[in-house]
Amino acid sequence: MPGEEHERDPKHLVAEGYDQVADAYAHLEREETWPRMRWLKQLLAVLPPGSSVLDLGCGSGDPADITLAEQHQVTGVDISQAQIIKARQNVPSGTFFHADLGAITFSPNSFDAVVSFYTLEHLPREEHATILGRIATWLRPGGYLLLGTEAAEHAGSVGTWLGVPMFFSSYDPATVQRLICEQGMTIQETAMELQTEQGQQITYLWVLAQKA
Ligand SMILES: C[S@@+](CC[C@H](N)C(=O)[O-])C[C@H]1O[C@@H](n2cnc3c(N)ncnc32)[C@H](O)[C@@H]1O
């Protein structure tokens, strides 16, 4: 039963799910362009060339890391082996770790920017504050967080997504914004944005924040 599966191991379920749907996901942004690259351009406008950028839940690296790698050093983390294989092919200059972003660690002050798109909602929300705290530690002073995530009151459940069981869990937008601020980051820009997936309109919270 999906509910029992999620209680057993949501991370395993997500990893297996993305191993199966990596190709389908790569073709999902078809109907209209998503806001992701518009937000990334805002970050690129303030990042000096040669910056080190961490992408949490990097997926295949297409399109964000391919663009980032034109001017910056990219490190990516993804729990799906299939996605990491694609990322290494798509972004040969990048460094990619097949790992749970909720468990991986980096040295303090390692990155000029951390980005994470459409991923935080795949981790149990009880982990979100800790992860945001770690991100703040990994960022250098003045470094940026660019986050795009589902933001709705949702304790956590398994649904069907692209034909496979998939785990989702999230907080409402105000809570996500508060958690970011509580970790010593200041929100520079934020918005709720609609995008189309499989004919459905989905809303995501976007936040560009800076570490003090
Ligand atoms: C919707 S995709 C987004 C991929 C990419 N960020 C993008 O913009 O297209 C979500 C990605 O997060 C990864 N992911 C989910 N949970 C993760 C976790 N705990 N640790 C690392 N990666 C995770 C999935 O494997 C998947 O590649």
The ligand as a Gaussian input file, in Angstrom:
#p B3LYP/6-31G(d) Opt

LIG

0 1
 C       11.291000      17.539000     -10.204000
 S       12.948000      17.027000     -10.293000
 C       13.790000      18.569000     -10.480000
 C       15.104000      18.437000     -11.191000
 C       15.794000      19.758000     -11.476000
 N       16.077000      20.489000     -10.252000
 C       14.989000      20.626000     -12.400000
 O       14.953000      21.845000     -12.207000
 O       14.415000      20.107000     -13.368000
 C       13.316000      16.638000      -8.592000
 C       14.695000      16.036000      -8.412000
 O       14.999000      15.984000      -7.028000
 C       15.655000      14.768000      -6.758000
 N       15.492000      14.472000      -5.336000
 C       14.342000      14.199000      -4.676000
 N       14.592000      13.951000      -3.389000
 C       15.934000      14.089000      -3.226000
 C       16.806000      13.947000      -2.104000
 N       16.361000      13.603000      -0.889000
 N       18.136000      14.171000      -2.290000
 C       18.607000      14.488000      -3.524000
 N       17.815000      14.611000      -4.620000
 C       16.494000      14.424000      -4.469000
 C       14.969000      13.783000      -7.680000
 O       15.712000      12.612000      -7.891000
 C       14.794000      14.615000      -8.952000
 O       15.874000      14.502000      -9.828000

